[in-house]
Amino acid sequence: MTMVKYTNRYDDVHTFTKVDETKILWQGNFAHSRFSWPNVYKEAYEQYRKDGGDMHIEDFKKEVHRYDDVTFEWSEISKKYQSLVYSDTKTISMVDPSGGPYVTAGMDMKYFGEELKGLIVRSFTPNEEGYIVNVYNEFDHLADTEIIGGIINTSK
């Protein structure tokens, strides 16, 4: 098994052990940690579209949280749809032990060692030993892709 060590600014040692292609066991001192959960925009965005909005989802995600620090008011989109955005508290998307390391969804684990390069954080599952870091390969999205006559086909 591949294992890499990380020593944070308080000299706490954290280890990352590759269990398989989708899991890394993270062990260390988690006594004083911060966590976050991903926001869920589905209902808010669906209502926005039903109301005739045509903004792309990524732009909507920014706009629904926009606060104007000149007028000291929330954007119109925010006033109307922010209450429909909520956190998915069943999914941990970030863990930050005191002193580090800060690890979040979408992060390439190569930060901790080339042995983990290309393994991208999906989420975290707590266990008795620390956390299972659920990962995917940076090229997984290409697995079902076939190029036919210069056209990319992902309908397999």
Secondary structure, DSSP 4 states (H G I P E B T S, - for coil): --EEEEE-TT--EEEEEEEETTEEEEES--SSEEEE--EE-HHHHHHHHHTT----HHHHHHHTT-EETTTTEE-HHHHHHGGG-EE-TTSB-EEEETT---EETT-BGGGG-GGGTTEEEEEEEEETTEEEEEEEETTGGGTT-EEETTEEE---
